[in-house]
Amino acid sequence: MEKFSLGHTFYWQLLSLKLLLWLLFIKLSYSIEIILARDNSSKNALKEEIMIEIYQSFKSIEWHECNISSLRTCILEYASSSLVLDLSEEIGVQISISEICKEHSMLHLVYQDKLFYQAKWTYSIIPSESELLNAFLAILKHFNWSQGIFLSNILKSNWKETILQYYENIEFMIIESETNIEEFVNKVIFPSGSTFYFLFTESFQSAEIQNSLKNKKLLGSGNGILLDQESGYNCSYNGSLIITEIGKEYTLSAEDSFKHSIIQIIELLARNESGDLKKLLDSIIENRCHFSLVNIQNGKRVIVGEIMNDSVTVFRDLEFPGLQSLIPIPTKKVLHLSINAGTTNPGSLPYQNAVIAARGAFAIQDKINEGNDILQHFQIKFFNFDCGVTVFNRTFAKDCFNKDIDQIGLSHISGFTSEVAIGSLQIFKELNISIPNVGATNTDDLLSSTSNFPMYSRVQMSNSYICSKYPILIAGMGWKSAGVLYQNDAWGNAALSSIMQYSEYKGLKLVNPDNSSFIPPNLDRAGLRNYTHLLQKIIDSQARLLILIVQTPLGNYVLELLYDLGVRKGDLVICAGYSDLLSQISTNDTYLYKRLEVGIPMFSIISNAWAGKFGQDMFNRMISIYHSEPSPIPCYYVDAAYLISNALDYMINRGDDYTDPSKLMKAIRSTRFDGCSGKVSIEKDSNDRIVDWLIIQGAKTSEDGNAQVYTIGNFRPFSSQVISIINPIIYGNGSTKKPTDFRNEDSGCPFPAKEIRTFEKGRVLLFGICFFVALVMILITLYIWKKWWNTSVSPLITREEISIEDAIVGCSIAIEFFQYASMGPDFKVISPFLSKLSDVFSMKLEDALKLKNGVFWLVVDGVYSGIGLWVLLCLIVLLQLDEKFPSIWLLNFLRWLSDYTMPILGNLCFIPFISICLDIFQCDQSIGDNFTDSFLAKDCFYFCWKEEHLIYSALSVLALLLYEPLAIYCRPLWQELQLNLHVKTVPLFFMAKTVIQTFVIVLDQSVKRSSKIVHGIIFIIVMSAYAVFIFKFKPYNYPRFSWWQGLSIIGVIWLALLSLTGLIANIKNREIILLMTLIFGWGVIIAIGLLVQKKKYPSMLFRLKGTDTGNLFKFAFSFGKASQISLSKISPTHKRLEAIRFP
């Protein structure tokens, strides 16, 4: 009221001046007589004062004051009066006066805004309620305000139907005279979440409501408040809008309003020159729906617009609550919260995982704001602080939080790690920030204490509780011994204590639970190297299972240092006491390859995630938003945000003051709900979550070579089946079979597996030898072809009886199909059975029989013997020893044997013989840096490049020099010596096949050991070129054979493509899908082959029914002479005559 005293005084001075001016010319107007009708209720001191002032000011008017009980008598007595001025306050009395006026044809003037009658002789001095309602609706329409709370007294209850007819989202509330305003605001308005308030109440109630709204901070930015004239008498809050009558913009009380209305109407009556009062009053009624729009700006009333005939005109700038100039839009009230989920690590590298994890909080934020499950009339909004993620720095954190302290909100989700969470709680205390903190991923045992951290709670169980389950899990998986490494702080010591206690109970032996098992926390890579001796002791213990109780990024540094100390894939199985380590090993930096080599396989125990219908809904929501499957960590942020939201919803529904931090903290501790990770509730006497399901997580190598996190199974502490496995753990060798507890138990070598490393020099030498052999063979092949076998064969134009020799050629096509398949990409992923079958048919014995160590040398000796037999048979044929010494039975037998063994030894054994000879040079693994420290891949007892290995190397070189040229030359020679062979091969094809086979052998021996994917791509390219060559040059004189030779290579290519797909793509149920696709493709190839064969390639071979038994005996006992042709019998005019000479 004091703010308006100056304007109020000026207003009445101006009104008094106007009255003096009117008195100067009043005598020029006609005389008016007015009957003043009043009852006892209208006789109050203020009205008496006002009427005395009016009597003195308007002396030209004759006043006849009458009581309602004697009104009829007064009217008869003062019949010359113009009208009756009704000052009564009760509607019933006013209606009675109106009826009396009607009887005596007297005009009735009343101070009333409620017209319960339609009387043409009764006029209201002030606008009616319907006119004010129309002005209110015009304001809503103009500003597009479609929702809010309409507060009024019982007298305006008849407005409800009209308002809801146009604006169904406006909530209509009645304020009774006895209503406790503060309690009403706390329990009704506050929980409603409304941001707009329309006050049409009595002035004293309006003032209380405004004060309560202000105290509850409900009149800030984004809010709106609109009042009628009576509610706005005591309004002083900046940004408020008030609908007033014209001329009453600065009126501050009901008394002032009454006085202004009476004086204004009497002025009009006194100035009326026509004498037609009814016409004057009709004109007043027509203009009565004209209102002003007043805005409180800088504590003063400013006329900013007008409302007339349902139209709003704004002619000045507006100001709304919170010093906002933009028109606010009615929305759900925002409950401001905060979260510490940035990427900044003071003094360290940025950390991305917290941002990814916090997606869960923002996902549930959007879900709550979009739906009506909880907080129906509210929306929540998180402010994201970036004040440290895994590294806490007091100065940095304090400055960071202090900079945006106004954004801290009602509650806060703590930082990613326990260190940051504890540090932030201390900073909050220093900054006098007392709000509830909720942890999503913090597990430190220190945070369990409600006395140390009364304003904290978390959706996680303590680290010591989770770690107590590791011995149970480890023992359940079959492990009896393990090494341990932990960080020497409160978190690590509590975890170790819990593990040791339960290890003793479960019979799990920790091989190093002494001073060699801990390292300080917060070390960097360089600092960790000062503790290399501790990691070396763990390695020397030979324990395969390592329980690693170290937080990130220190856990990453440990894995990298283990790599530098010689640990390789399969040497260790990591049990991560800090679950985030599983996802952190894939951090993309220059050390990634080290962590992937050492850190897989890895497993850990974490809280349940994405459980139940709600969890699955959130899981699918995360996928739809971020287009990838989330890890379990965002699920915990969902629950942290949902815990706060459920507590707020509980308080709002009860009408409690949710801005009170202690009350909100109490609600958080008592809240229970089905969350993303199962049933969420907080223990009564601690800050920890009540125990629920746990899940067992693992990390394995994905198809792209990175780390992939997957679920191994469930851990249910109170279930009859505590551990249930869903996906068995995949160990370093790709098997689900648990390895031995100690590495030196199953190495099968005279040295620990930890000493084995890739020997790059040996690998380079292997590549060199393989490609040198390939180059020499290509050159020899070109020379032999150009000098002796640059010939052609006659086409098969007449039908012939199929012979054993023809059958051998046909079978060779089928067997070579399996040989080529075995040299391509591994297809065990499609069918282990087919892969094994391929190795057997291709005679690739070193894979088919899993030759290792001593057994390998038996096969090598067998290959050398086979090559020796091959050389002997070639010499007999080429030197015609059987013809030169016909009396020697053995030579005749070997000559006969050559007809049936040469295709096998020289053709079908080409791939296995060459491969096994090259196996002697596979020395790309070592236990040291020298060539003599490398050992043979097929026998780790056999060190390379020492005396015995050099002898075998020399024998392999000699075998290759003798075998390959003879095989190249004798392949076409054999068919020339067979009298009964009808299907002949173009010699050029023999040469091309030799080149292709040599090349794929070299690829298999070298490139495949380094990169299976690169090998597969090159193999497909080579075989595709081979197929084109076959289809173009037709290798056989019998088109059917050429056709099926080409189709067999197409089948190999199809198998290689699917095998390569299985290596690269991560396809669900890929074994079944790839196998079915393979069968389908081969079926199509065979179908096309048969169809084309039927139409284009007629059969030129036939088989007679029955066989002359005598001929069979003759054939057998003559050693096949009837089917042989001597080199001397070959036509001397033909170029093949040169074959007589030994090349």
Secondary structure, 3 states (H helix, E strand, C coil): CHHHHHHHHHHHHHHHHHHHHHHHHHHHCCCEEEEEEECHHHCCHHHHHHHHHHHHHCCCEEEEEEEHHHHHHHHHHCCCCCEEEECCCCHHHHHHHHHHHHHCCCEEEECCCCCCCCCCCEEECCCCHHHHHHHHHHHHHHHCCCEEEEEECHHHHHHHHHHHHHCCEEEEEECCCCCCHHHHHHHHHHHHCCCEEEEECCHHHHHHHHHHHHHCCCCCCCCEEEECCCCCCCCCCCCCEEEEECCCCCCCCHHHHHHHHHHHHHHHHHHCCCCCHHHHHHHHHHCCCEEEEEEEECCEEEEEEEEECCEEEECCCCCECCCECCCCCCCCEEEEEEEECCCCCCCCCCCCHHHHHCHHHHHHHHHHHHCCCCCCCEEEEEEEECCCCCCCCHHHHHHHHHHCHHHCCCCEECCCCHHHHHHHHHHHHHCCCCCCEEECCCCCHHHHCCCCCCCEEECCCCHHHHHCCHHHHHHHCCCCEEEEEEECCHHHHHHHHHHHHHHHHHCCEECCCCCCCEECCCCCHHHHHHHHHHHHHHHHCCECEEEEECCCCHHHHHHHHHHHCCCCCCCCEEEECCCCHHHHCCCCCCCHHHHHHHCCCEEEEEECCCCHHHHHHHHHHHHHHHCCCCCCHHHHHHHHHHHHHHHHHHHHHHCCCCCCHHHHHHHHHHCCEEECCEEECECCCCCCECCCCEEEEEEEECCCCCEEEEEEEEECCCCCCCEEECCCCCCCCCCCCCCCCEHHHCCCCCCCHHHCEECHHHHHHHHHHHHHHHHHHHHHHHHHHHHCCCCCCCCCCCCEECCHHHHHHHHHHHHHHHHHHHHCCCCCCCCHHHHHHHHHHCCCHHHHCCCCHHHHHHHHHHHHHHHHHHHHHHHHHHHCHHHHCCCCHHHHHHHHHHHHHHHHHHHHCHHHHHHHHHHCCCCCEECCCCHHHEEECCEEEEECCCHHHHHHHHHHHHHHHHHHHHHHHHHHHHHHCECCCCCCECHHHHHHHHHHHHHHHHHHHCHHHHCHHHHHHHHHHHHHHHHHHHHHHCCECCHHHHHHHHHHHHHHHHHHHHHHHHHHCCCCCHHHHHHHHHHHHHHHHHHHHHHHHHHHCCCCEECCCCCCHHHHHHHHHCCCHHHECCHHHCCCCCHHHHHHCCC
